Amino acid sequence: MTQFLSSDTRPTLAAGTYRIDPARSRVRFTIKESFGLQTTGGTFTVRDGTVVVATVPEESTATATIDAASFTTDKDRRDKTVVGKNFLDAATHPTITFATTRLTREDGRWVLHGVLGVRGSECPVALTIGRAAATVDGCRFTAVTRVDRYATPVRAARVFIGRYLDVELDVYAVTR
């Protein structure tokens, strides 16, 4: 696995501004439901975003926009409910956003700290980068995070649906 920095601390990615490629990027999630007895998984669609790889890695930034109505699991009824007013309210708040506040090195891993915007509210989130590698046309990043939905306005069905949403990102960014 290619790390963001090589062992001698030089960047392994070319500095520059990259555009997130929605066609190749994925946001996958899992959450406990049925009183914690069942795990449900699904996806969101990335609408757009930008990754800026800086010469000094800690100065790198990222922004992304996710289509809130793209919430998809294996059940149409559940999907309509989650996209509806009690959860994401995609008709009023069509996007979920992310913007970097800082990039740090913690316990040998890069962590991208930022602000997650959901339903007109913001909460902090930290993405642990698993991979950052050059591709033929740009770069690819993988990351994981855990979102506390109680820190967002998405709090309906607290007893039935778990508190934490585990998210996996696979993002391709291409040269602008």
SVG drawing of the C-alpha trace seen along z (x, -y; Angstrom):
<svg xmlns="http://www.w3.org/2000/svg" viewBox="-42 -25 56 35">
<polyline fill="none" stroke="black" stroke-width="0.4" points="0.0,0.0 1.4,-3.4 1.5,-5.8 0.9,-9.6 4.5,-10.1 7.5,-7.8 9.7,-6.7 12.0,-9.7 8.9,-12.0 8.8,-13.1 5.3,-13.3 4.5,-10.3 1.7,-12.2 2.2,-15.0 1.3,-18.4 -1.7,-20.0 -5.4,-20.4 -7.5,-17.4 -11.2,-17.1 -13.1,-14.2 -14.4,-11.8 -18.0,-10.9 -18.2,-8.0 -15.4,-6.1 -15.7,-7.3 -17.8,-5.5 -19.2,-6.2 -20.2,-3.0 -21.7,-2.8 -22.9,-0.3 -25.1,-0.9 -26.7,1.3 -30.5,1.6 -33.1,3.9 -32.0,3.0 -28.4,3.8 -29.1,7.3 -28.7,6.5 -26.1,4.6 -27.4,2.7 -25.1,1.4 -25.6,-0.9 -24.1,-3.7 -24.2,-7.3 -23.3,-9.0 -20.5,-11.6 -21.7,-14.6 -18.4,-16.5 -15.4,-17.7 -11.8,-18.9 -8.5,-17.5 -5.5,-19.8 -2.3,-17.9 0.2,-20.4 4.0,-20.2 3.8,-20.3 1.3,-17.4 -0.3,-19.1 -1.4,-21.9 -3.5,-19.6 -7.2,-20.1 -10.4,-18.4 -14.0,-19.2 -16.8,-16.9 -20.5,-17.0 -22.7,-14.0 -26.2,-13.7 -28.5,-13.1 -31.2,-11.6 -28.8,-8.9 -29.0,-7.0 -29.4,-3.4 -29.7,-0.1 -31.3,3.2 -34.9,2.0 -36.7,-0.7 -39.1,-1.5 -36.2,-2.1 -34.4,-4.2 -37.5,-6.5 -37.9,-6.8 -34.3,-7.8 -34.3,-10.3 -37.6,-11.7 -38.3,-14.4 -37.6,-12.4 -34.0,-11.6 -32.0,-13.3 -34.8,-15.5 -33.2,-15.5 -36.0,-17.6 -35.0,-20.5 -31.3,-19.6 -30.2,-18.0 -26.5,-17.7 -24.2,-16.4 -20.9,-18.3 -17.4,-17.8 -14.7,-20.4 -11.2,-20.0 -10.1,-21.8 -6.7,-20.2 -4.5,-17.1 -2.5,-15.5 -0.2,-12.5 -1.5,-10.4 -0.1,-7.0 1.6,-6.6 -1.5,-7.4 -2.8,-10.5 -6.1,-11.8 -8.1,-14.3 -10.2,-16.4 -13.1,-18.3 -16.7,-19.5 -19.6,-17.4 -22.7,-19.3 -26.0,-17.4 -29.5,-18.9 -28.3,-22.4 -26.1,-21.6 -22.4,-20.9 -20.4,-18.4 -16.7,-17.5 -15.5,-14.3 -12.1,-12.7 -11.2,-10.5 -8.4,-8.0 -6.6,-7.7 -5.9,-4.1 -4.3,-4.7 -3.1,-7.6 -1.7,-6.6 -0.9,-8.1 -3.0,-6.8 -2.5,-7.2 -4.8,-10.3 -4.5,-11.6 -4.8,-10.0 -6.9,-7.6 -7.6,-7.8 -9.3,-5.4 -10.4,-6.4 -12.7,-5.4 -14.6,-7.3 -17.4,-6.8 -20.2,-9.4 -22.1,-9.9 -25.6,-10.6 -26.6,-12.1 -24.1,-14.9 -26.2,-15.7 -29.9,-16.4 -30.4,-12.8 -31.6,-11.4 -35.0,-9.7 -35.6,-6.2 -32.9,-6.2 -33.9,-2.9 -34.3,-1.0 -31.4,-2.4 -27.8,-2.6 -26.0,-5.7 -22.9,-5.3 -22.6,-5.2 -19.4,-3.5 -18.3,-5.0 -15.7,-3.8 -14.6,-6.2 -12.9,-5.2 -12.2,-8.4 -10.6,-8.9 -9.4,-12.4 -8.2,-13.5 -6.1,-16.3 -8.2,-19.4"/>
</svg>
